């Protein structure tokens, strides 16, 4: 009986902790109900800009890889722009 009670109490504590740890949606940065099709279109536009606009590509590389201070990770980040995006 005591083991059952302790198991039940532990389950309740765990459930309460997981509810508290659940992320709260941030409406300031939340997309306004973007559909999967809209996401695909935006992704295609991004891919096109990265592959065709050198200024946009450089700006994205600086924004995404610039804050990375580890030389190996930074070079990997920069190389990732050449992995799938032909110039």
N, CA, C and O atoms as CSV, one atom per row, in Angstrom:
chain,resi,resn,atom,element,x,y,z
A,1,UNK,N,N,0.822,-1.194,0.000
A,1,UNK,CA,C,0.000,0.000,0.000
A,1,UNK,C,C,0.861,1.252,0.000
A,1,UNK,O,O,0.587,2.213,-0.719
A,2,UNK,N,N,1.919,1.224,0.828
A,2,UNK,CA,C,2.794,2.389,0.915
A,2,UNK,C,C,3.524,2.627,-0.409
A,2,UNK,O,O,3.691,3.771,-0.831
A,3,UNK,N,N,3.962,1.534,-1.069
A,3,UNK,CA,C,4.660,1.666,-2.350
A,3,UNK,C,C,3.721,2.249,-3.408
A,3,UNK,O,O,4.137,3.082,-4.214
A,4,UNK,N,N,2.466,1.819,-3.409
A,4,UNK,CA,C,1.480,2.342,-4.353
A,4,UNK,C,C,1.267,3.831,-4.117
A,4,UNK,O,O,1.212,4.613,-5.066
A,5,UNK,N,N,1.148,4.222,-2.844
A,5,UNK,CA,C,0.949,5.627,-2.510
A,5,UNK,C,C,2.152,6.458,-2.944
A,5,UNK,O,O,1.980,7.543,-3.500
A,6,UNK,N,N,3.372,5.964,-2.699
A,6,UNK,CA,C,4.569,6.695,-3.096
A,6,UNK,C,C,4.671,6.790,-4.617
A,6,UNK,O,O,5.068,7.827,-5.149
A,7,UNK,N,N,4.319,5.728,-5.310
A,7,UNK,CA,C,4.342,5.756,-6.772
A,7,UNK,C,C,3.341,6.763,-7.307
A,7,UNK,O,O,3.644,7.512,-8.236
A,8,UNK,N,N,2.155,6.784,-6.726
A,8,UNK,CA,C,1.121,7.733,-7.128
A,8,UNK,C,C,1.569,9.166,-6.852
A,8,UNK,O,O,1.388,10.049,-7.691
A,9,UNK,N,N,2.148,9.395,-5.687
A,9,UNK,CA,C,2.627,10.732,-5.336
A,9,UNK,C,C,3.737,11.167,-6.284
A,9,UNK,O,O,3.766,12.322,-6.707
A,10,UNK,N,N,4.645,10.267,-6.622
A,10,UNK,CA,C,5.732,10.598,-7.545
A,10,UNK,C,C,5.181,10.924,-8.923
A,10,UNK,O,O,5.667,11.844,-9.581
A,11,UNK,N,N,4.175,10.185,-9.368
A,11,UNK,CA,C,3.567,10.445,-10.673
A,11,UNK,C,C,2.904,11.813,-10.706
A,11,UNK,O,O,2.989,12.520,-11.711
A,12,UNK,N,N,2.250,12.190,-9.626
A,12,UNK,CA,C,1.595,13.501,-9.555
A,12,UNK,C,C,2.632,14.624,-9.578
A,12,UNK,O,O,2.459,15.624,-10.275
A,13,UNK,N,N,3.698,14.455,-8.819
A,13,UNK,CA,C,4.763,15.467,-8.798
A,13,UNK,C,C,5.395,15.596,-10.177
A,13,UNK,O,O,5.644,16.706,-10.647
A,14,UNK,N,N,5.654,14.470,-10.824
A,14,UNK,CA,C,6.244,14.485,-12.161
A,14,UNK,C,C,5.315,15.158,-13.160
A,14,UNK,O,O,5.761,15.953,-13.988
A,15,UNK,N,N,4.037,14.847,-13.088
A,15,UNK,CA,C,3.067,15.464,-13.994
A,15,UNK,C,C,3.001,16.972,-13.774
A,15,UNK,O,O,2.949,17.739,-14.735
A,16,UNK,N,N,3.004,17.394,-12.528
A,16,UNK,CA,C,2.950,18.821,-12.226
A,16,UNK,C,C,4.202,19.526,-12.733
A,16,UNK,O,O,4.123,20.639,-13.252
A,17,UNK,N,N,5.352,18.886,-12.584
A,17,UNK,CA,C,6.602,19.495,-13.047
A,17,UNK,C,C,6.622,19.596,-14.563
A,17,UNK,O,O,7.102,20.591,-15.105
A,18,UNK,N,N,6.112,18.585,-15.259
A,18,UNK,CA,C,6.135,18.639,-16.720
A,18,UNK,C,C,5.167,19.683,-17.243
A,18,UNK,O,O,5.433,20.297,-18.276
A,19,UNK,N,N,4.053,19.901,-16.560
A,19,UNK,CA,C,3.123,20.943,-16.973
A,19,UNK,C,C,3.767,22.306,-16.792
A,19,UNK,O,O,3.611,23.181,-17.643
A,20,UNK,N,N,4.494,22.498,-15.691
A,20,UNK,CA,C,5.150,23.776,-15.447
A,20,UNK,C,C,6.280,24.014,-16.438
A,20,UNK,O,O,6.563,25.161,-16.782
A,21,UNK,N,N,6.930,22.949,-16.904
A,21,UNK,CA,C,8.053,23.092,-17.810
A,21,UNK,C,C,7.618,23.243,-19.264
A,21,UNK,O,O,8.448,23.518,-20.130
A,22,UNK,N,N,6.344,23.070,-19.539
A,22,UNK,CA,C,5.865,23.181,-20.919
A,22,UNK,C,C,6.073,24.600,-21.428
A,22,UNK,O,O,5.802,25.560,-20.707
A,23,UNK,N,N,6.556,24.745,-22.670
A,23,UNK,CA,C,6.799,26.087,-23.199
A,23,UNK,C,C,5.497,26.846,-23.407
A,23,UNK,O,O,4.481,26.284,-23.817
A,24,UNK,N,N,5.557,28.119,-23.115
A,24,UNK,CA,C,4.417,28.998,-23.313
A,24,UNK,C,C,4.588,29.668,-24.667
A,24,UNK,O,O,5.636,30.259,-24.926
A,25,UNK,N,N,3.588,29.590,-25.534
A,25,UNK,CA,C,3.728,30.214,-26.846
A,25,UNK,C,C,3.939,31.722,-26.723
A,25,UNK,O,O,3.244,32.398,-25.964
A,26,UNK,N,N,4.888,32.227,-27.464
A,26,UNK,CA,C,5.189,33.644,-27.465
A,26,UNK,C,C,4.482,34.257,-28.668
A,26,UNK,O,O,4.905,34.060,-29.806
A,27,UNK,N,N,3.420,34.991,-28.422
A,27,UNK,CA,C,2.621,35.534,-29.517
A,27,UNK,C,C,3.364,36.616,-30.281
A,27,UNK,O,O,3.016,36.912,-31.424
A,28,UNK,N,N,4.370,37.204,-29.679
A,28,UNK,CA,C,5.121,38.252,-30.358
A,28,UNK,C,C,5.909,37.689,-31.538
A,28,UNK,O,O,6.062,38.358,-32.560
A,29,UNK,N,N,6.413,36.454,-31.397
A,29,UNK,CA,C,7.193,35.845,-32.456
A,29,UNK,C,C,6.445,34.730,-33.185
A,29,UNK,O,O,6.967,34.157,-34.140
A,30,UNK,N,N,5.249,34.426,-32.748
A,30,UNK,CA,C,4.499,33.335,-33.355
A,30,UNK,C,C,4.046,33.718,-34.757
A,30,UNK,O,O,3.630,34.850,-35.001
A,31,UNK,N,N,4.133,32.761,-35.670
A,31,UNK,CA,C,3.641,33.003,-37.018
A,31,UNK,C,C,2.124,32.948,-36.968
A,31,UNK,O,O,1.546,32.195,-36.184
A,32,UNK,N,N,1.493,33.733,-37.793
A,32,UNK,CA,C,0.042,33.813,-37.760
A,32,UNK,C,C,-0.566,32.677,-38.578
A,32,UNK,O,O,-1.000,32.879,-39.713
A,33,UNK,N,N,-0.594,31.496,-37.998
A,33,UNK,CA,C,-1.241,30.330,-38.581
A,33,UNK,C,C,-0.780,30.056,-40.007
A,33,UNK,O,O,-1.598,29.947,-40.921
A,34,UNK,N,N,0.510,29.949,-40.188
A,34,UNK,CA,C,1.076,29.655,-41.493
A,34,UNK,C,C,0.767,28.210,-41.879
A,34,UNK,O,O,0.985,27.293,-41.087
A,35,UNK,N,N,0.264,28.011,-43.080
A,35,UNK,CA,C,-0.050,26.664,-43.540
A,35,UNK,C,C,1.231,25.986,-44.025
A,35,UNK,O,O,2.218,26.662,-44.315
A,36,UNK,N,N,1.219,24.667,-44.113
A,36,UNK,CA,C,2.394,23.976,-44.650
A,36,UNK,C,C,2.738,24.446,-46.066
A,36,UNK,O,O,3.914,24.561,-46.409
A,37,UNK,N,N,1.739,24.713,-46.875
A,37,UNK,CA,C,1.992,25.182,-48.243
A,37,UNK,C,C,2.681,26.545,-48.231
A,37,UNK,O,O,3.583,26.790,-49.033
A,38,UNK,N,N,2.266,27.426,-47.335
A,38,UNK,CA,C,2.900,28.739,-47.225
A,38,UNK,C,C,4.341,28.590,-46.763
A,38,UNK,O,O,5.221,29.319,-47.221
A,39,UNK,N,N,4.584,27.657,-45.866
A,39,UNK,CA,C,5.935,27.414,-45.393
A,39,UNK,C,C,6.828,26.918,-46.524
A,39,UNK,O,O,7.988,27.320,-46.617
A,40,UNK,N,N,6.304,26.057,-47.376
A,40,UNK,CA,C,7.067,25.550,-48.519
A,40,UNK,C,C,7.420,26.691,-49.471
A,40,UNK,O,O,8.546,26.767,-49.963
A,41,UNK,N,N,6.465,27.569,-49.729
A,41,UNK,CA,C,6.711,28.708,-50.622
A,41,UNK,C,C,7.791,29.611,-50.040
A,41,UNK,O,O,8.688,30.046,-50.762
A,42,UNK,N,N,7.714,29.900,-48.737
A,42,UNK,CA,C,8.726,30.743,-48.100
A,42,UNK,C,C,10.100,30.079,-48.145
A,42,UNK,O,O,11.112,30.750,-48.351
A,43,UNK,N,N,10.133,28.784,-47.955
A,43,UNK,CA,C,11.396,28.046,-48.014
A,43,UNK,C,C,11.995,28.107,-49.417
A,43,UNK,O,O,13.204,28.278,-49.573
A,44,UNK,N,N,11.157,27.967,-50.424
A,44,UNK,CA,C,11.635,28.055,-51.809
A,44,UNK,C,C,12.156,29.455,-52.127
A,44,UNK,O,O,13.158,29.605,-52.826
A,45,UNK,N,N,11.476,30.474,-51.612
A,45,UNK,CA,C,11.934,31.848,-51.818
A,45,UNK,C,C,13.289,32.064,-51.153
A,45,UNK,O,O,14.176,32.690,-51.734
A,46,UNK,N,N,13.449,31.548,-49.937
A,46,UNK,CA,C,14.715,31.661,-49.222
A,46,UNK,C,C,15.823,30.967,-50.005
A,46,UNK,O,O,16.894,31.538,-50.211
A,47,UNK,N,N,15.566,29.728,-50.444
A,47,UNK,CA,C,16.559,28.982,-51.220
A,47,UNK,C,C,16.965,29.739,-52.475
A,47,UNK,O,O,18.144,29.793,-52.826
A,48,UNK,N,N,15.978,30.324,-53.150
A,48,UNK,CA,C,16.278,31.083,-54.374
A,48,UNK,C,C,17.157,32.287,-54.062
A,48,UNK,O,O,18.138,32.543,-54.761
A,49,UNK,N,N,16.806,33.027,-53.014
A,49,UNK,CA,C,17.602,34.203,-52.650
A,49,UNK,C,C,19.023,33.832,-52.242
A,49,UNK,O,O,19.976,34.507,-52.632
A,50,UNK,N,N,19.171,32.769,-51.463
A,50,UNK,CA,C,20.510,32.354,-51.028
A,50,UNK,C,C,21.363,31.944,-52.225
A,50,UNK,O,O,22.568,32.196,-52.247
A,51,UNK,N,N,20.740,31.310,-53.219
A,51,UNK,CA,C,21.514,30.834,-54.364
A,51,UNK,C,C,21.720,31.893,-55.442
A,51,UNK,O,O,22.631,31.759,-56.258
A,52,UNK,N,N,20.895,32.944,-55.465
A,52,UNK,CA,C,20.996,33.908,-56.566
A,52,UNK,C,C,21.423,35.311,-56.152
A,52,UNK,O,O,21.826,36.098,-57.008
A,53,UNK,N,N,21.347,35.648,-54.868
A,53,UNK,CA,C,21.635,37.000,-54.410
A,53,UNK,C,C,22.820,36.956,-53.442
A,53,UNK,O,O,22.679,36.543,-52.291
A,54,UNK,N,N,23.979,37.385,-53.922
A,54,UNK,CA,C,25.208,37.314,-53.117
A,54,UNK,C,C,25.104,38.144,-51.832
A,54,UNK,O,O,25.621,37.733,-50.792
A,55,UNK,N,N,24.455,39.285,-51.891
A,55,UNK,CA,C,24.295,40.121,-50.707
A,55,UNK,C,C,23.427,39.453,-49.646
A,55,UNK,O,O,23.744,39.484,-48.457
A,56,UNK,N,N,22.331,38.851,-50.092
A,56,UNK,CA,C,21.449,38.148,-49.168
A,56,UNK,C,C,22.174,36.962,-48.549
A,56,UNK,O,O,22.080,36.709,-47.348
A,57,UNK,N,N,22.903,36.238,-49.406
A,57,UNK,CA,C,23.655,35.068,-48.935
A,57,UNK,C,C,24.683,35.475,-47.878
A,57,UNK,O,O,24.794,34.832,-46.835
A,58,UNK,N,N,25.427,36.535,-48.151
A,58,UNK,CA,C,26.442,37.007,-47.203
A,58,UNK,C,C,25.803,37.451,-45.885
A,58,UNK,O,O,26.331,37.187,-44.805
A,59,UNK,N,N,24.659,38.129,-45.994
A,59,UNK,CA,C,23.968,38.587,-44.782
A,59,UNK,C,C,23.480,37.408,-43.953
A,59,UNK,O,O,23.588,37.429,-42.726
A,60,UNK,N,N,22.945,36.378,-44.604
A,60,UNK,CA,C,22.478,35.193,-43.874
A,60,UNK,C,C,23.644,34.440,-43.243
A,60,UNK,O,O,23.535,33.963,-42.113
A,61,UNK,N,N,24.751,34.333,-43.961
A,61,UNK,CA,C,25.929,33.661,-43.418
A,61,UNK,C,C,26.426,34.401,-42.176
A,61,UNK,O,O,26.782,33.781,-41.174
A,62,UNK,N,N,26.446,35.725,-42.253
A,62,UNK,CA,C,26.897,36.526,-41.119
A,62,UNK,C,C,25.935,36.380,-39.938
A,62,UNK,O,O,26.367,36.245,-38.793
A,63,UNK,N,N,24.639,36.407,-40.218
A,63,UNK,CA,C,23.648,36.314,-39.150
A,63,UNK,C,C,23.648,34.936,-38.501
A,63,UNK,O,O,23.583,34.830,-37.277
A,64,UNK,N,N,23.720,33.880,-39.308
A,64,UNK,CA,C,23.609,32.525,-38.778
A,64,UNK,C,C,24.925,31.984,-38.226
A,64,UNK,O,O,24.927,31.242,-37.244
A,65,UNK,N,N,26.043,32.351,-38.852
A,65,UNK,CA,C,27.329,31.786,-38.438
A,65,UNK,C,C,28.180,32.764,-37.634
A,65,UNK,O,O,29.099,32.351,-36.927
A,66,UNK,N,N,27.882,34.047,-37.737
A,66,UNK,CA,C,28.675,35.066,-37.068
A,66,UNK,C,C,28.825,34.894,-35.569
A,66,UNK,O,O,29.930,35.054,-35.049
A,67,UNK,N,N,27.745,34.570,-34.848
A,67,UNK,CA,C,27.858,34.437,-33.397
A,67,UNK,C,C,28.626,33.194,-32.928
A,67,UNK,O,O,28.970,33.093,-31.751
A,68,UNK,N,N,28.892,32.266,-33.820
A,68,UNK,CA,C,29.566,31.020,-33.429
A,68,UNK,C,C,31.050,31.300,-33.260
A,68,UNK,O,O,31.714,31.720,-34.209
A,69,UNK,N,N,31.577,31.072,-32.066
A,69,UNK,CA,C,32.978,31.388,-31.757
A,69,UNK,C,C,33.918,30.199,-31.925
A,69,UNK,O,O,35.118,30.398,-32.112
A,70,UNK,N,N,33.416,28.988,-31.865
A,70,UNK,CA,C,34.256,27.809,-32.043
A,70,UNK,C,C,34.656,27.715,-33.520
A,70,UNK,O,O,33.780,27.636,-34.382
A,71,UNK,N,N,35.961,27.722,-33.831
A,71,UNK,CA,C,36.395,27.723,-35.237
A,71,UNK,C,C,35.864,26.540,-36.044
A,71,UNK,O,O,35.477,26.712,-37.200
A,72,UNK,N,N,35.838,25.359,-35.464
A,72,UNK,CA,C,35.346,24.190,-36.184
A,72,UNK,C,C,33.863,24.281,-36.497
A,72,UNK,O,O,33.432,23.984,-37.611
A,73,UNK,N,N,33.079,24.697,-35.496
A,73,UNK,CA,C,31.642,24.838,-35.712
A,73,UNK,C,C,31.334,25.956,-36.694
A,73,UNK,O,O,30.432,25.840,-37.524
A,74,UNK,N,N,32.099,27.051,-36.589
A,74,UNK,CA,C,31.865,28.173,-37.495
A,74,UNK,C,C,32.161,27.781,-38.943
A,74,UNK,O,O,31.390,28.109,-39.844
A,75,UNK,N,N,33.276,27.080,-39.170
A,75,UNK,CA,C,33.592,26.670,-40.542
A,75,UNK,C,C,32.571,25.668,-41.059
A,75,UNK,O,O,32.255,25.664,-42.248
A,76,UNK,N,N,32.049,24.818,-40.175
A,76,UNK,CA,C,31.006,23.878,-40.565
A,76,UNK,C,C,29.723,24.615,-40.943
A,76,UNK,O,O,29.044,24.241,-41.899
A,77,UNK,N,N,29.399,25.653,-40.194
A,77,UNK,CA,C,28.215,26.462,-40.491
A,77,UNK,C,C,28.368,27.134,-41.857
A,77,UNK,O,O,27.457,27.091,-42.684
A,78,UNK,N,N,29.522,27.750,-42.083
A,78,UNK,CA,C,29.754,28.412,-43.366
A,78,UNK,C,C,29.729,27.412,-44.524
A,78,UNK,O,O,29.198,27.711,-45.593
A,79,UNK,N,N,30.296,26.239,-44.311
A,79,UNK,CA,C,30.304,25.213,-45.350
A,79,UNK,C,C,28.898,24.710,-45.649
A,79,UNK,O,O,28.616,24.276,-46.766
A,80,UNK,N,N,28.022,24.768,-44.661
A,80,UNK,CA,C,26.659,24.272,-44.880
A,80,UNK,C,C,25.915,25.098,-45.919
A,80,UNK,O,O,24.956,24.614,-46.520
A,81,UNK,N,N,26.341,26.330,-46.137
A,81,UNK,CA,C,25.702,27.141,-47.161
A,81,UNK,C,C,26.042,26.633,-48.563
A,81,UNK,O,O,25.309,26.911,-49.512
A,82,UNK,N,N,27.139,25.894,-48.701
A,82,UNK,CA,C,27.515,25.335,-49.996
A,82,UNK,C,C,26.994,23.916,-50.191
A,82,UNK,O,O,27.044,23.383,-51.299
A,83,UNK,N,N,26.497,23.303,-49.124
A,83,UNK,CA,C,26.079,21.916,-49.196
A,83,UNK,C,C,24.853,21.704,-50.073
A,83,UNK,O,O,24.801,20.743,-50.841
A,84,UNK,N,N,23.881,22.573,-49.968
A,84,UNK,CA,C,22.626,22.387,-50.693
A,84,UNK,C,C,22.254,23.561,-51.577
A,84,UNK,O,O,21.284,23.486,-52.331
A,85,UNK,N,N,22.990,24.614,-51.497
A,85,UNK,CA,C,22.653,25.830,-52.227
A,85,UNK,C,C,23.680,26.130,-53.308
A,85,UNK,O,O,24.723,26.711,-53.009
A,86,UNK,N,N,23.422,25.757,-54.537
A,86,UNK,CA,C,24.395,26.072,-55.595
A,86,UNK,C,C,24.458,27.568,-55.849
A,86,UNK,O,O,23.450,28.269,-55.751
A,87,UNK,N,N,25.622,28.038,-56.167
A,87,UNK,CA,C,25.782,29.468,-56.451
A,87,UNK,C,C,25.354,29.800,-57.849
A,87,UNK,O,O,25.422,30.960,-58.256
